Amino acid sequence: MTRRIVRTGIQLVAFTIIACFLVFFVDNRYRVLPQSVHSHLPLHHEGLVITDITVQTCSSLNPLSKCMLDQKKWHRVEKDLYLGSGWVSKAYVHIKRKREEELTSDDKVIIDVRTGKLDPSVGEKAQASEKWESRPAGVWIKRSLKRYASDSKQAVTAVDILFGSDAVEPRLGWELVKNGALHLDTTRDSKDPRISIRRGAPHKFEKPVPKIRKDGKFKIMQISDLHLSTGLGVCRDPEPKGANGGHCDADPRTLDFVERVLDEEKPDMVVLSGDQVNGDTAPDIQSALFKIIEPLAERKIPYAAIFGNHDDEGTLSRHAQMSLYESLPYSLSEAGPNTIDGVGNYFVEVQAHNSKHSALTLYMLDTHAYSPDEAHYRGYDWIKPNQIAWFKNAAEGLKDAHSKYTHKHLDMAFIHIPLPEYADRNNEWVGNWTEGVTAPAFNTHFKDELVKQGVKFVSCGHDHVNDYCMLSKDETQEPELWMCYAGGSGFGGYGGYNNYHRRLRVFEIDTNTARISTWKRLEHGDIGKRLDEQMIVDAGRVLPVQRDSQE
């Protein structure tokens, strides 16, 4: 009897394991790999309209439970609503869609979507053909029987999922569904999945062309190491300690700081210099990334982004994220040539106020992540020779066009991981050198090529608590290049040295005098003060250290 019970128990365990494997296999046959270039893109195509929405939940313990509906009728939005945190349960939003010319008199076109436990029609006046219909997970849809609705601005034409109670939607024509997150049956910590919809045709926008202001000036704000998460995020090393009763949500505090300085400094352009998102705390990169894009798009500020070592540690590769950047309003970001190492090797031309001639060129380069040869060069990766060759060819190829500018043309560069020369304590610097310089151990001497091509400064991120600008000199001790740090701005990243307050760096270029000045702004303390303000270039020449500007 005992043996029979044991044998039966073993058979049940074996059956459960096989069933779970089959469910996993069947479900994953149709899933888009998370690192796919297109895994972040919502299901939308020009000329399609959405006719129905539902939420399908499945269980890995039930071999008959599937997360994929009939693919001839339904299309799945490839985001698990539990973001992989549900060991037993998964859930996906599915949509029905049709081309406008294929709609029949029997088709109902969705014109609105809400979420909530109660019928949204309470207290509303609606036509008989436009009643709210209930769907799983607290989804309510309103559909119109009128054929012309497919061509109206009301028709829903695309659906996406974003996560977090602080989720925002920066894309033109898109909006988050009212009343909050989907209602999922779970006792786990919810990731607050939210439906975002687009009505009408895709919005077309032209890539912005940054231009010098009428007064001849151009201001760049460098924002580095935001370390944004999916959801509110957890503060690391907040200063001052105990502020706000000890409560600190990382992303809201970070973004409050960034938005305040954006409004006070009013930059003409923003450079996002890496680690915009914290890969291990952002299971949905898109939701995290949108949180910095939204305030920039709202203020119509052009921005250019490069990657740090943490950006692609989550669900989206560098290629996928850059594809997303390129699709967003006010973005100047580019993947760059695919014939060299890295993603995001490109340059941005800033035009003169009254002509199309370039007044400034900003070079952006990918410094990659971790060493590919840890046995010999521990730590971080380095800028590759083919990237340096690309930079050299680009800079030399632009010189003839730049010579037609009536004033002195200026060149500058942005990277994430510092160059090895940042660690040379024989150089002079202005600002805080509070932690070790985590530059690559292998030196490809990109700094020398920057100097050769006439770049006046290079600025990086990565080391959050270093915020200095260091002067490099040539063999005759003449100034040749300023190497700056932005300082870390995000509370989702570390900052636990020397009572560190998060900060941002600003560069102001005066093209009338070929002058570049820079300073930092603090999140706490004397928040209105320009910290370590100094002129680093004048008349197109790199200046020595100004002694009276040092702390």
RABEL-V138331 format. One record per residue. N is the residue number from 1. RES is the residue in one letter. SS is DSSP state (@ for helix, = for strand, . for the rest). PSI is psi in radians with two decimals (none if undefined). Layout:
n:N res:RES ss:SS psi:PSI
n:N res:RES ss:SS psi:PSI
This chain:
n:1 res:M ss:. psi:-0.79
n:2 res:T ss:@ psi:-0.73
n:3 res:R ss:@ psi:-0.67
n:4 res:R ss:@ psi:-0.71
n:5 res:I ss:@ psi:-0.77
n:6 res:V ss:@ psi:-0.77
n:7 res:R ss:@ psi:-0.72
n:8 res:T ss:@ psi:-0.71
n:9 res:G ss:@ psi:-0.74
n:10 res:I ss:@ psi:-0.71
n:11 res:Q ss:@ psi:-0.71
n:12 res:L ss:@ psi:-0.75
n:13 res:V ss:@ psi:-0.78
n:14 res:A ss:@ psi:-0.75
n:15 res:F ss:@ psi:-0.75
n:16 res:T ss:@ psi:-0.76
n:17 res:I ss:@ psi:-0.80
n:18 res:I ss:@ psi:-0.72
n:19 res:A ss:@ psi:-0.76
n:20 res:C ss:@ psi:-0.70
n:21 res:F ss:@ psi:-0.75
n:22 res:L ss:@ psi:-0.74
n:23 res:V ss:@ psi:-0.78
n:24 res:F ss:@ psi:-0.74
n:25 res:F ss:@ psi:-0.82
n:26 res:V ss:@ psi:-0.79
n:27 res:D ss:@ psi:-0.73
n:28 res:N ss:@ psi:-0.20
n:29 res:R ss:@ psi:-0.54
n:30 res:Y ss:. psi:0.02
n:31 res:R ss:. psi:2.58
n:32 res:V ss:. psi:2.28
n:33 res:L ss:. psi:2.43
n:34 res:P ss:. psi:-0.42
n:35 res:Q ss:. psi:0.05
n:36 res:S ss:. psi:2.50
n:37 res:V ss:. psi:-0.53
n:38 res:H ss:. psi:0.13
n:39 res:S ss:. psi:-0.32
n:40 res:H ss:. psi:-0.16
n:41 res:L ss:. psi:2.33
n:42 res:P ss:. psi:2.87
n:43 res:L ss:= psi:1.56
n:44 res:H ss:. psi:2.44
n:45 res:H ss:. psi:2.50
n:46 res:E ss:. psi:2.33
n:47 res:G ss:. psi:-0.03
n:48 res:L ss:= psi:2.58
n:49 res:V ss:= psi:2.67
n:50 res:I ss:= psi:2.26
n:51 res:T ss:= psi:-0.28
n:52 res:D ss:= psi:2.70
n:53 res:I ss:= psi:2.45
n:54 res:T ss:= psi:2.93
n:55 res:V ss:= psi:2.20
n:56 res:Q ss:= psi:2.15
n:57 res:T ss:= psi:2.49
n:58 res:C ss:= psi:2.81
n:59 res:S ss:= psi:2.32
n:60 res:S ss:. psi:-0.20
n:61 res:L ss:. psi:-0.19
n:62 res:N ss:. psi:1.94
n:63 res:P ss:. psi:-0.27
n:64 res:L ss:. psi:-0.08
n:65 res:S ss:. psi:2.21
n:66 res:K ss:. psi:2.56
n:67 res:C ss:. psi:0.11
n:68 res:M ss:. psi:2.07
n:69 res:L ss:. psi:3.09
n:70 res:D ss:. psi:1.98
n:71 res:Q ss:. psi:-0.25
n:72 res:K ss:. psi:-0.34
n:73 res:K ss:. psi:-0.56
n:74 res:W ss:. psi:2.58
n:75 res:H ss:= psi:2.32
n:76 res:R ss:= psi:2.31
n:77 res:V ss:. psi:2.05
n:78 res:E ss:. psi:1.04
n:79 res:K ss:. psi:2.01
n:80 res:D ss:. psi:2.15
n:81 res:L ss:. psi:-0.32
n:82 res:Y ss:. psi:-0.03
n:83 res:L ss:. psi:0.69
n:84 res:G ss:. psi:0.04
n:85 res:S ss:. psi:-0.23
n:86 res:G ss:. psi:1.84
n:87 res:W ss:. psi:-0.62
n:88 res:V ss:. psi:-0.76
n:89 res:S ss:= psi:2.56
n:90 res:K ss:= psi:2.72
n:91 res:A ss:= psi:2.51
n:92 res:Y ss:= psi:2.53
n:93 res:V ss:= psi:2.34
n:94 res:H ss:= psi:2.57
n:95 res:I ss:= psi:2.64
n:96 res:K ss:= psi:2.42
n:97 res:R ss:= psi:2.70
n:98 res:K ss:= psi:2.70
n:99 res:R ss:= psi:2.58
n:100 res:E ss:@ psi:-0.69
n:101 res:E ss:@ psi:-0.23
n:102 res:E ss:@ psi:-0.08
n:103 res:L ss:. psi:2.42
n:104 res:T ss:. psi:3.07
n:105 res:S ss:. psi:-0.29
n:106 res:D ss:. psi:-0.20
n:107 res:D ss:. psi:2.44
n:108 res:K ss:. psi:2.23
n:109 res:V ss:= psi:2.27
n:110 res:I ss:= psi:2.25
n:111 res:I ss:= psi:-0.14
n:112 res:D ss:= psi:2.67
n:113 res:V ss:= psi:2.41
n:114 res:R ss:= psi:2.92
n:115 res:T ss:= psi:2.63
n:116 res:G ss:. psi:2.90
n:117 res:K ss:. psi:-0.43
n:118 res:L ss:. psi:2.65
n:119 res:D ss:. psi:2.09
n:120 res:P ss:. psi:-0.25
n:121 res:S ss:. psi:-0.21
n:122 res:V ss:. psi:2.07
n:123 res:G ss:. psi:0.00
n:124 res:E ss:. psi:2.69
n:125 res:K ss:. psi:2.06
n:126 res:A ss:. psi:2.72
n:127 res:Q ss:. psi:2.72
n:128 res:A ss:@ psi:-0.53
n:129 res:S ss:@ psi:0.02
n:130 res:E ss:@ psi:0.82
n:131 res:K ss:. psi:2.67
n:132 res:W ss:= psi:2.40
n:133 res:E ss:= psi:2.40
n:134 res:S ss:= psi:2.47
n:135 res:R ss:= psi:2.90
n:136 res:P ss:@ psi:2.78
n:137 res:A ss:@ psi:0.46
n:138 res:G ss:@ psi:0.38
n:139 res:V ss:= psi:2.35
n:140 res:W ss:= psi:2.32
n:141 res:I ss:= psi:2.57
n:142 res:K ss:= psi:2.18
n:143 res:R ss:= psi:2.58
n:144 res:S ss:= psi:2.45
n:145 res:L ss:. psi:-0.13
n:146 res:K ss:. psi:2.24
n:147 res:R ss:@ psi:-0.65
n:148 res:Y ss:@ psi:-0.24
n:149 res:A ss:@ psi:-0.45
n:150 res:S ss:@ psi:-0.41
n:151 res:D ss:@ psi:0.00
n:152 res:S ss:. psi:2.98
n:153 res:K ss:. psi:-0.18
n:154 res:Q ss:. psi:-0.48
n:155 res:A ss:. psi:2.27
n:156 res:V ss:= psi:2.19
n:157 res:T ss:= psi:-0.12
n:158 res:A ss:= psi:2.63
n:159 res:V ss:= psi:2.43
n:160 res:D ss:= psi:2.94
n:161 res:I ss:= psi:2.25
n:162 res:L ss:= psi:2.84
n:163 res:F ss:= psi:2.61
n:164 res:G ss:. psi:2.52
n:165 res:S ss:. psi:-0.29
n:166 res:D ss:. psi:0.33
n:167 res:A ss:. psi:2.50
n:168 res:V ss:. psi:2.82
n:169 res:E ss:. psi:1.75
n:170 res:P ss:. psi:-0.12
n:171 res:R ss:. psi:2.42
n:172 res:L ss:. psi:2.28
n:173 res:G ss:. psi:-0.07
n:174 res:W ss:= psi:2.69
n:175 res:E ss:= psi:2.52
n:176 res:L ss:= psi:2.41
n:177 res:V ss:. psi:2.45
n:178 res:K ss:= psi:2.73
n:179 res:N ss:. psi:0.17
n:180 res:G ss:. psi:-2.69
n:181 res:A ss:. psi:2.85
n:182 res:L ss:. psi:2.66
n:183 res:H ss:. psi:1.72
n:184 res:L ss:. psi:2.56
n:185 res:D ss:. psi:1.65
n:186 res:T ss:. psi:2.59
n:187 res:T ss:. psi:-0.04
n:188 res:R ss:. psi:2.90
n:189 res:D ss:. psi:2.01
n:190 res:S ss:. psi:2.49
n:191 res:K ss:. psi:0.16
n:192 res:D ss:. psi:1.04
n:193 res:P ss:= psi:2.37
n:194 res:R ss:= psi:2.45
n:195 res:I ss:= psi:2.36
n:196 res:S ss:= psi:2.40
n:197 res:I ss:= psi:2.70
n:198 res:R ss:= psi:2.40
n:199 res:R ss:= psi:2.52
n:200 res:G ss:. psi:-2.95
n:201 res:A ss:. psi:2.75
n:202 res:P ss:. psi:2.45
n:203 res:H ss:. psi:2.29
n:204 res:K ss:. psi:2.39
n:205 res:F ss:. psi:2.55
n:206 res:E ss:. psi:2.58
n:207 res:K ss:. psi:2.31
n:208 res:P ss:. psi:2.67
n:209 res:V ss:. psi:1.81
n:210 res:P ss:. psi:2.40
n:211 res:K ss:= psi:2.61
n:212 res:I ss:. psi:2.48
n:213 res:R ss:. psi:2.94
n:214 res:K ss:. psi:-0.55
n:215 res:D ss:. psi:0.08
n:216 res:G ss:. psi:0.08
n:217 res:K ss:= psi:2.80
n:218 res:F ss:= psi:2.19
n:219 res:K ss:= psi:2.27
n:220 res:I ss:= psi:2.23
n:221 res:M ss:= psi:2.19
n:222 res:Q ss:= psi:2.08
n:223 res:I ss:= psi:2.07
n:224 res:S ss:. psi:2.60
n:225 res:D ss:. psi:0.94
n:226 res:L ss:. psi:-0.63
n:227 res:H ss:. psi:0.90
n:228 res:L ss:= psi:2.64
n:229 res:S ss:. psi:2.98
n:230 res:T ss:. psi:2.03
n:231 res:G ss:. psi:-2.97
n:232 res:L ss:. psi:-0.49
n:233 res:G ss:. psi:2.80
n:234 res:V ss:= psi:2.27
n:235 res:C ss:. psi:2.40
n:236 res:R ss:. psi:2.27
n:237 res:D ss:. psi:0.91
n:238 res:P ss:. psi:2.46
n:239 res:E ss:. psi:2.40
n:240 res:P ss:. psi:2.58
n:241 res:K ss:. psi:2.42
n:242 res:G ss:. psi:0.00
n:243 res:A ss:@ psi:2.61
n:244 res:N ss:@ psi:0.66
n:245 res:G ss:@ psi:0.34
n:246 res:G ss:@ psi:-0.08
n:247 res:H ss:. psi:2.30
n:248 res:C ss:. psi:1.95
n:249 res:D ss:= psi:2.17
n:250 res:A ss:@ psi:-0.96
n:251 res:D ss:@ psi:-0.76
n:252 res:P ss:@ psi:-0.72
n:253 res:R ss:@ psi:-0.72
n:254 res:T ss:@ psi:-0.84
n:255 res:L ss:@ psi:-0.57
n:256 res:D ss:@ psi:-0.74
n:257 res:F ss:@ psi:-0.88
n:258 res:V ss:@ psi:-0.78
n:259 res:E ss:@ psi:-0.64
n:260 res:R ss:@ psi:-0.78
n:261 res:V ss:@ psi:-0.61
n:262 res:L ss:@ psi:-0.76
n:263 res:D ss:@ psi:-0.54
n:264 res:E ss:@ psi:-0.72
n:265 res:E ss:@ psi:-0.50
n:266 res:K ss:. psi:1.08
n:267 res:P ss:. psi:2.68
n:268 res:D ss:. psi:-0.29
n:269 res:M ss:= psi:2.65
n:270 res:V ss:= psi:2.41
n:271 res:V ss:= psi:2.08
n:272 res:L ss:= psi:1.83
n:273 res:S ss:= psi:0.62
n:274 res:G ss:. psi:2.70
n:275 res:D ss:. psi:0.78
n:276 res:Q ss:. psi:-0.63
n:277 res:V ss:= psi:2.69
n:278 res:N ss:. psi:1.77
n:279 res:G ss:@ psi:-0.72
n:280 res:D ss:@ psi:-0.16
n:281 res:T ss:@ psi:0.20
n:282 res:A ss:. psi:1.31
n:283 res:P ss:. psi:-0.38
n:284 res:D ss:. psi:1.70
n:285 res:I ss:@ psi:-0.71
n:286 res:Q ss:@ psi:-0.80
n:287 res:S ss:@ psi:-0.69
n:288 res:A ss:@ psi:-0.80
n:289 res:L ss:@ psi:-0.68
n:290 res:F ss:@ psi:-0.42
n:291 res:K ss:@ psi:-0.47
n:292 res:I ss:@ psi:-0.47
n:293 res:I ss:@ psi:-0.66
n:294 res:E ss:@ psi:-0.86
n:295 res:P ss:@ psi:-0.49
n:296 res:L ss:@ psi:-0.78
n:297 res:A ss:@ psi:-0.69
n:298 res:E ss:@ psi:-0.62
n:299 res:R ss:. psi:0.02
n:300 res:K ss:. psi:0.75
n:301 res:I ss:. psi:2.09
n:302 res:P ss:= psi:2.57
n:303 res:Y ss:= psi:2.64
n:304 res:A ss:= psi:2.38
n:305 res:A ss:= psi:2.51
n:306 res:I ss:= psi:3.01
n:307 res:F ss:. psi:2.64
n:308 res:G ss:. psi:-2.94
n:309 res:N ss:. psi:-0.23
n:310 res:H ss:. psi:-0.27
n:311 res:D ss:. psi:-0.72
n:312 res:D ss:. psi:0.45
n:313 res:E ss:. psi:-0.03
n:314 res:G ss:. psi:-2.33
n:315 res:T ss:. psi:-0.15
n:316 res:L ss:. psi:2.34
n:317 res:S ss:. psi:2.97
n:318 res:R ss:@ psi:-0.76
n:319 res:H ss:@ psi:-0.75
n:320 res:A ss:@ psi:-0.74
n:321 res:Q ss:@ psi:-0.70
n:322 res:M ss:@ psi:-0.61
n:323 res:S ss:@ psi:-0.68
n:324 res:L ss:@ psi:-0.82
n:325 res:Y ss:@ psi:-0.78
n:326 res:E ss:@ psi:-0.35
n:327 res:S ss:. psi:-0.06
n:328 res:L ss:. psi:2.64
n:329 res:P ss:. psi:2.51
n:330 res:Y ss:. psi:0.17
n:331 res:S ss:= psi:2.35
n:332 res:L ss:. psi:0.05
n:333 res:S ss:. psi:2.56
n:334 res:E ss:. psi:2.60
n:335 res:A ss:. psi:-0.54
n:336 res:G ss:= psi:-3.12
n:337 res:P ss:. psi:2.43
n:338 res:N ss:. psi:0.14
n:339 res:T ss:. psi:-0.03
n:340 res:I ss:. psi:2.94
n:341 res:D ss:. psi:2.53
n:342 res:G ss:. psi:2.90
n:343 res:V ss:. psi:2.13
n:344 res:G ss:. psi:0.62
n:345 res:N ss:= psi:1.87
n:346 res:Y ss:= psi:3.06
n:347 res:F ss:= psi:2.69
n:348 res:V ss:= psi:2.23
n:349 res:E ss:= psi:2.25
n:350 res:V ss:= psi:2.08
n:351 res:Q ss:= psi:2.69
n:352 res:A ss:. psi:2.78
n:353 res:H ss:. psi:-0.75
n:354 res:N ss:. psi:0.34
n:355 res:S ss:. psi:3.06
n:356 res:K ss:. psi:0.13
n:357 res:H ss:. psi:2.51
n:358 res:S ss:= psi:2.25
n:359 res:A ss:= psi:-0.57
n:360 res:L ss:= psi:2.55
n:361 res:T ss:= psi:2.21
n:362 res:L ss:= psi:2.05
n:363 res:Y ss:= psi:2.28
n:364 res:M ss:= psi:2.27
n:365 res:L ss:. psi:2.55
n:366 res:D ss:. psi:2.11
n:367 res:T ss:. psi:0.16
n:368 res:H ss:. psi:-2.52
n:369 res:A ss:. psi:-1.68
n:370 res:Y ss:= psi:2.72
n:371 res:S ss:. psi:2.31
n:372 res:P ss:. psi:-0.10
n:373 res:D ss:. psi:1.21
n:374 res:E ss:. psi:-0.48
n:375 res:A ss:. psi:-0.58
n:376 res:H ss:. psi:-0.55
n:377 res:Y ss:. psi:1.59
n:378 res:R ss:. psi:2.64
n:379 res:G ss:. psi:-2.04
n:380 res:Y ss:= psi:2.80
n:381 res:D ss:. psi:3.06
n:382 res:W ss:. psi:2.80
n:383 res:I ss:. psi:2.25
n:384 res:K ss:. psi:2.70
n:385 res:P ss:@ psi:-0.64
n:386 res:N ss:@ psi:-0.44
n:387 res:Q ss:@ psi:-0.72
n:388 res:I ss:@ psi:-0.70
n:389 res:A ss:@ psi:-0.71
n:390 res:W ss:@ psi:-0.80
n:391 res:F ss:@ psi:-0.81
n:392 res:K ss:@ psi:-0.83
n:393 res:N ss:@ psi:-0.70
n:394 res:A ss:@ psi:-0.82
n:395 res:A ss:@ psi:-0.78
n:396 res:E ss:@ psi:-0.58
n:397 res:G ss:@ psi:-0.38
n:398 res:L ss:@ psi:-0.19
n:399 res:K ss:@ psi:-0.69
n:400 res:D ss:@ psi:-0.79
n:401 res:A ss:@ psi:-0.67
n:402 res:H ss:@ psi:-0.47
n:403 res:S ss:. psi:-0.30
n:404 res:K ss:. psi:-0.14
n:405 res:Y ss:. psi:2.39
n:406 res:T ss:. psi:-0.35
n:407 res:H ss:. psi:-3.04
n:408 res:K ss:. psi:2.16
n:409 res:H ss:. psi:2.48
n:410 res:L ss:= psi:2.50
n:411 res:D ss:= psi:2.46
n:412 res:M ss:= psi:2.89
n:413 res:A ss:= psi:2.65
n:414 res:F ss:= psi:2.38
n:415 res:I ss:. psi:3.07
n:416 res:H ss:. psi:-1.04
n:417 res:I ss:. psi:2.32
n:418 res:P ss:. psi:2.72
n:419 res:L ss:. psi:2.73
n:420 res:P ss:@ psi:-0.52
n:421 res:E ss:@ psi:-0.30
n:422 res:Y ss:@ psi:-0.35
n:423 res:A ss:@ psi:0.08
n:424 res:D ss:. psi:1.80
n:425 res:R ss:. psi:-0.02
n:426 res:N ss:. psi:-0.29
n:427 res:N ss:. psi:2.77
n:428 res:E ss:= psi:2.63
n:429 res:W ss:= psi:2.81
n:430 res:V ss:= psi:2.16
n:431 res:G ss:. psi:-2.82
n:432 res:N ss:. psi:2.18
n:433 res:W ss:. psi:1.58
n:434 res:T ss:. psi:-0.39
n:435 res:E ss:. psi:2.90
n:436 res:G ss:. psi:2.57
n:437 res:V ss:. psi:2.02
n:438 res:T ss:. psi:1.06
n:439 res:A ss:. psi:2.84
n:440 res:P ss:. psi:2.57
n:441 res:A ss:. psi:-0.38
n:442 res:F ss:. psi:2.23
n:443 res:N ss:. psi:2.02
n:444 res:T ss:. psi:0.11
n:445 res:H ss:. psi:0.73
n:446 res:F ss:@ psi:-0.53
n:447 res:K ss:@ psi:-0.70
n:448 res:D ss:@ psi:-0.66
n:449 res:E ss:@ psi:-0.61
n:450 res:L ss:@ psi:-0.80
n:451 res:V ss:@ psi:-0.78
n:452 res:K ss:@ psi:-0.62
n:453 res:Q ss:. psi:0.08
n:454 res:G ss:. psi:0.32
n:455 res:V ss:= psi:2.36
n:456 res:K ss:= psi:-0.57
n:457 res:F ss:= psi:2.70
n:458 res:V ss:= psi:2.43
n:459 res:S ss:= psi:2.46
n:460 res:C ss:= psi:-3.06
n:461 res:G ss:. psi:-2.25
n:462 res:H ss:. psi:-1.09
n:463 res:D ss:. psi:1.75
n:464 res:H ss:. psi:-0.62
n:465 res:V ss:. psi:0.05
n:466 res:N ss:. psi:2.29
n:467 res:D ss:. psi:0.39
n:468 res:Y ss:. psi:2.83
n:469 res:C ss:= psi:2.20
n:470 res:M ss:= psi:2.43
n:471 res:L ss:= psi:2.16
n:472 res:S ss:= psi:2.40
n:473 res:K ss:= psi:2.72
n:474 res:D ss:. psi:-3.00
n:475 res:E ss:. psi:-0.40
n:476 res:T ss:. psi:0.15
n:477 res:Q ss:. psi:0.39
n:478 res:E ss:. psi:2.44
n:479 res:P ss:= psi:2.37
n:480 res:E ss:= psi:-0.47
n:481 res:L ss:= psi:2.37
n:482 res:W ss:= psi:2.34
n:483 res:M ss:= psi:1.95
n:484 res:C ss:= psi:2.75
n:485 res:Y ss:= psi:2.58
n:486 res:A ss:. psi:-0.59
n:487 res:G ss:. psi:2.50
n:488 res:G ss:. psi:2.42
n:489 res:S ss:. psi:-0.29
n:490 res:G ss:. psi:2.45
n:491 res:F ss:. psi:-0.11
n:492 res:G ss:. psi:-0.16
n:493 res:G ss:. psi:2.92
n:494 res:Y ss:. psi:2.77
n:495 res:G ss:. psi:0.56
n:496 res:G ss:. psi:0.75
n:497 res:Y ss:. psi:2.36
n:498 res:N ss:. psi:0.72
n:499 res:N ss:. psi:0.88
n:500 res:Y ss:. psi:2.26
n:501 res:H ss:. psi:2.34
n:502 res:R ss:. psi:2.66
n:503 res:R ss:= psi:2.91
n:504 res:L ss:= psi:2.63
n:505 res:R ss:= psi:2.49
n:506 res:V ss:= psi:2.41
n:507 res:F ss:= psi:2.31
n:508 res:E ss:= psi:2.17
n:509 res:I ss:= psi:2.22
n:510 res:D ss:= psi:1.82
n:511 res:T ss:. psi:-0.32
n:512 res:N ss:. psi:-0.57
n:513 res:T ss:. psi:0.08
n:514 res:A ss:. psi:0.85
n:515 res:R ss:= psi:2.45
n:516 res:I ss:= psi:2.22
n:517 res:S ss:= psi:2.72
n:518 res:T ss:= psi:2.68
n:519 res:W ss:= psi:3.04
n:520 res:K ss:= psi:2.74
n:521 res:R ss:= psi:2.34
n:522 res:L ss:= psi:2.66
n:523 res:E ss:. psi:-0.52
n:524 res:H ss:. psi:2.78
n:525 res:G ss:. psi:-2.30
n:526 res:D ss:. psi:1.31
n:527 res:I ss:. psi:-0.32
n:528 res:G ss:. psi:-0.12
n:529 res:K ss:. psi:2.53
n:530 res:R ss:. psi:1.98
n:531 res:L ss:= psi:2.35
n:532 res:D ss:= psi:0.77
n:533 res:E ss:= psi:2.32
n:534 res:Q ss:= psi:2.66
n:535 res:M ss:= psi:2.18
n:536 res:I ss:= psi:-0.29
n:537 res:V ss:= psi:2.42
n:538 res:D ss:= psi:2.41
n:539 res:A ss:. psi:0.54
n:540 res:G ss:. psi:0.09
n:541 res:R ss:= psi:2.47
n:542 res:V ss:= psi:2.23
n:543 res:L ss:. psi:2.68
n:544 res:P ss:. psi:3.01
n:545 res:V ss:. psi:2.34
n:546 res:Q ss:. psi:1.87
n:547 res:R ss:@ psi:-0.63
n:548 res:D ss:@ psi:-0.11
n:549 res:S ss:@ psi:-0.15
n:550 res:Q ss:. psi:2.67
n:551 res:E ss:. psi:none
